[in-house]
Structure formats: C-alpha cells, structure tokens
Amino acid sequence: MRIAFIGAGRLALAFSQALARQGLEVVAVASRTRASAEKLAARVPGCVVMESQAAADAAELVFISVPDDAIAPAVAALRWRTGQAVVHCSGATEVAALAPAAAAGARIGGMHLMQTFADPEAALASLPGCTASIEAEEPLYAALSALAVRLGCVPMRLPPGARALYHGAGGFGSQFVNALLAEGVAVWKSFGADPAQAERSLLSLLKGTVASIERSGIAGSMAGPVSRGDIGTIRRHLEGFRRLEPSTFALYRTLCARTVRLAAQAGKLTPAQVQAFESLLAEDP
Ligand SMILES: NC(=O)c1ccc[n+]([C@@H]2O[C@H](COP(=O)([O-])OP(=O)(O)OC[C@H]3O[C@@H](n4cnc5c(N)ncnc54)[C@H](OP(=O)(O)O)[C@@H]3O)[C@@H](O)[C@H]2O)c1
C-alpha cells in the first residue's frame, strides 16, 4: 500500500519515518511550504515532494497531517477516488471533515496517536506503546489497526462523537502536567528559590511519581499528606496559598479534593478522615 502525507509538520516528520522504518512505502509528501516537504522527504527513503493533488493521486492511503482547522479546506480542495483511503491525524476533529473524499468514493477515517510530537526525534523514540485511536469503518479500521501494531502502538477504537472528550482528557497526561510544574516553580520563586533549581527538583519528583504510578497504579501509588491523613499539614498549605495568590489557592483546593477521593479509593483514609478533609476544603477562605 503506497502512503502519502499532506502536511509535513511535527507529526508527519516522526510518523512518516516510523512507517518507513517498518518497511512501509511512503511515496509522496506535499505541504504548504516546499522546504517543509523537502525536510521530510530527505528523511524517508523513496519519498518524493509533490503538489498536493499529485501526492493524493500517488497513494492508496493518504494521511492528512495539516493543522486541525486546515483539514476540511485541504480535503475539499482535492480530487479523490474510489478505493482510496483518506485519514486525518487529529484527535479532536470529526471524521466528517473528510466528507468530500467520502462523497468521491474514498474510505475515510481518523487515526490519532496519543503522544506529543513537539520534538520529532523524541516522538519517534516514544511511539512504541503509545495508543493509536482509530475511528473508521471496516475494512479501513482493520488496516489502520494493523499499521498501528506494526509501529508498536496499541490500537483503540474511538466511537463516533467521542473525540472532544477523548482529546481534551489527553491534556491531563500531557500539557496540564507542564502547567502544574509551572505552578510549582512559581510558588518556589515566591520564597526566593532559583527557578532552574525548582524545575529540576520538581522534575525529579515527577519522575519518581511516574515510576510509582507505573508500578502501583494511579490510586495505589498516592503519596503525600492526604494519603497519610495529615489534615494539619493540608490546613497549613491552604493558609500559605490563600495568602500567596487566590488562583493558586483555588487550584490547590480543587486538586487536593481530587486526591482525597483517590486516597479513599485506595483504602488509605477512613470515612471520618474523608469527611474531615472535605469539610476543610469546603471552608470559605
Ligand atoms: N503535534 C502533536 O503533538 C500532535 C499529536 C497528535 C496528533 N497531531 C495532529 O497532527 C496534525 C498535524 O499536527 P502538527 O503538530 O504536525 O502540526 P504542524 O507542526 O503545525 O504541521 C502542520 C503542517 O501542515 C502544513 N500545512 C498547513 N496548512 C496546509 C495546507 N492547507 N496544505 C498542505 N500543508 C499545510 C504546515 O505548513 P508548512 O508546509 O508551511 O510547514 C505544516 O508543515 C493535526 O491534526 C494535529 O492535531 C499532532
């Protein structure tokens, strides 16, 4: 099966190389800027830079890897044919954005890799084990699923209508972690700590947390004062954050309430302790 990419950005750069390394035929790439397409083609043996229509014509499977808002117009601007598969790589965009291709007889679908592609080299290394969420009808679902398995990814069927929640929730394992670390660094800066040292320190803590979650699960690996039932410590934290910054206080309170639920779920708190934490966290500041 000949494969083409339309859009040669961060995702396509890693994804196309991963496919080529598995012996799959990536024959064409098109992008808005020729230089982007050339950068990709230089890393994928046998891949040729073409105009978008020529790339679409050259392949049986075309990945649309342009930014989400550009998917529908890019697909509507091209001619498609029966028997061809047109697949976008977006998490949140509905497969219906590919409707013009379906109207021309092509099979359409979405294949989203739940991984971050900020750095294509790092992404290539972290593809094995990542979830490939696929929304397509058979036989395209089976074909994309087999492709995902060849890359070492874990295929998951995405039901129609689930994309906004599916993709939004991904933030909890990715960019919201960045936001949480930034919050921690800002708090340390407030008492004069060096931000670089704060970042290294919290990152080292995060690595330990991830390792422990891998071993014992999300609830089972819960550590910290809530899981010990140390209500006095949480009271001191709340007081500190209340004086520092209202938005940090609000964030801490919300997250802390979620950790009470998890600690209870892991059997680390008695019902009385849960109630005491909940009352404290509900107090009007
Ligand atoms: N980045 C991630 O972490 C990630 C993860 C999973 C899924 N995805 C999905 O993958 C898709 C691509 O994301 P990305 O991060 O790779 O974006 P990106 O780095 O911004 O790359 C998009 C590429 O498409 C080109 N392009 C823009 N409009 C075009 C058009 N009309 N026709 C042809 N090419 C066009 C861009 O322009 P130039 O040619 O000018 O460079 C660029 O090379 C999106 O649907 C995104 O949701 C991304």
Ligand as a Chemical Component Dictionary entry (heavy atoms), coordinates in Angstrom:
data_LIG
# 
_chem_comp.id                   LIG 
_chem_comp.type                 NON-POLYMER 
_chem_comp.pdbx_formal_charge   0 
_chem_comp.three_letter_code    LIG 
# 
loop_
_chem_comp_atom.comp_id 
_chem_comp_atom.atom_id 
_chem_comp_atom.alt_atom_id 
_chem_comp_atom.type_symbol 
_chem_comp_atom.charge 
_chem_comp_atom.model_Cartn_x 
_chem_comp_atom.model_Cartn_y 
_chem_comp_atom.model_Cartn_z 
_chem_comp_atom.pdbx_ordinal 
LIG N1  N1  N 0  1.966  17.779 17.435 1  
LIG C1  C1  C 0  1.383  16.837 18.149 2  
LIG O1  O1  O 0  1.811  16.595 19.295 3  
LIG C2  C2  C 0  0.244  16.019 17.586 4  
LIG C3  C3  C 0  -0.111 14.812 18.235 5  
LIG C4  C4  C 0  -1.116 14.035 17.697 6  
LIG C5  C5  C 0  -1.817 14.473 16.580 7  
LIG N2  N2  N 1  -1.478 15.655 15.985 8  
LIG C6  C6  C 0  -2.286 16.087 14.825 9  
LIG O2  O2  O 0  -1.481 16.035 13.664 10 
LIG C7  C7  C 0  -1.896 17.056 12.750 11 
LIG C8  C8  C 0  -0.671 17.906 12.403 12 
LIG O3  O3  O 0  -0.197 18.498 13.591 13 
LIG P1  P1  P 0  1.320  19.016 13.715 14 
LIG O4  O4  O 0  1.581  19.187 15.154 15 
LIG O5  O5  O -1 2.222  18.153 12.897 16 
LIG O6  O6  O 0  1.162  20.462 13.069 17 
LIG P2  P2  P 0  2.333  21.384 12.466 18 
LIG O7  O7  O 0  3.638  21.037 13.070 19 
LIG O8  O8  O 0  1.807  22.756 12.545 20 
LIG O9  O9  O 0  2.394  20.915 10.951 21 
LIG C9  C9  C 0  1.368  21.105 10.024 22 
LIG C10 C10 C 0  1.975  21.096 8.626  23 
LIG O10 O10 O 0  0.954  21.250 7.643  24 
LIG C11 C11 C 0  1.366  22.251 6.711  25 
LIG N3  N3  N 0  0.148  22.890 6.202  26 
LIG C12 C12 C 0  -0.632 23.830 6.773  27 
LIG N4  N4  N 0  -1.692 24.085 6.006  28 
LIG C13 C13 C 0  -1.570 23.306 4.902  29 
LIG C14 C14 C 0  -2.357 23.109 3.740  30 
LIG N5  N5  N 0  -3.501 23.766 3.541  31 
LIG N6  N6  N 0  -1.929 22.195 2.814  32 
LIG C15 C15 C 0  -0.790 21.499 2.993  33 
LIG N7  N7  N 0  0.004  21.658 4.086  34 
LIG C16 C16 C 0  -0.390 22.539 5.030  35 
LIG C17 C17 C 0  2.198  23.186 7.552  36 
LIG O11 O11 O 0  2.850  24.160 6.808  37 
LIG P3  P3  P 0  4.319  24.315 6.164  38 
LIG O12 O12 O 0  4.377  23.454 4.964  39 
LIG O13 O13 O 0  4.373  25.771 5.876  40 
LIG O14 O14 O 0  5.335  23.908 7.181  41 
LIG C18 C18 C 0  2.985  22.221 8.411  42 
LIG O15 O15 O 0  4.102  21.656 7.777  43 
LIG C19 C19 C 0  -3.006 17.853 13.443 44 
LIG O16 O16 O 0  -4.252 17.362 13.034 45 
LIG C20 C20 C 0  -2.784 17.537 14.916 46 
LIG O17 O17 O 0  -3.958 17.618 15.672 47 
LIG C21 C21 C 0  -0.450 16.441 16.458 48 
# 
loop_
_chem_comp_bond.comp_id 
_chem_comp_bond.atom_id_1 
_chem_comp_bond.atom_id_2 
_chem_comp_bond.value_order 
_chem_comp_bond.pdbx_ordinal 
LIG N1  C1  SING 1  
LIG C1  O1  DOUB 2  
LIG C1  C2  SING 3  
LIG C2  C3  SING 4  
LIG C2  C21 DOUB 5  
LIG C3  C4  DOUB 6  
LIG C4  C5  SING 7  
LIG C5  N2  DOUB 8  
LIG N2  C6  SING 9  
LIG N2  C21 SING 10 
LIG C6  O2  SING 11 
LIG C6  C20 SING 12 
LIG O2  C7  SING 13 
LIG C7  C8  SING 14 
LIG C7  C19 SING 15 
LIG C8  O3  SING 16 
LIG O3  P1  SING 17 
LIG P1  O4  DOUB 18 
LIG P1  O5  SING 19 
LIG P1  O6  SING 20 
LIG O6  P2  SING 21 
LIG P2  O7  DOUB 22 
LIG P2  O8  SING 23 
LIG P2  O9  SING 24 
LIG O9  C9  SING 25 
LIG C9  C10 SING 26 
LIG C10 O10 SING 27 
LIG C10 C18 SING 28 
LIG O10 C11 SING 29 
LIG C11 N3  SING 30 
LIG C11 C17 SING 31 
LIG N3  C12 SING 32 
LIG N3  C16 SING 33 
LIG C12 N4  DOUB 34 
LIG N4  C13 SING 35 
LIG C13 C14 SING 36 
LIG C13 C16 DOUB 37 
LIG C14 N5  SING 38 
LIG C14 N6  DOUB 39 
LIG N6  C15 SING 40 
LIG C15 N7  DOUB 41 
LIG N7  C16 SING 42 
LIG C17 O11 SING 43 
LIG C17 C18 SING 44 
LIG O11 P3  SING 45 
LIG P3  O12 DOUB 46 
LIG P3  O13 SING 47 
LIG P3  O14 SING 48 
LIG C18 O15 SING 49 
LIG C19 O16 SING 50 
LIG C19 C20 SING 51 
LIG C20 O17 SING 52 
# 
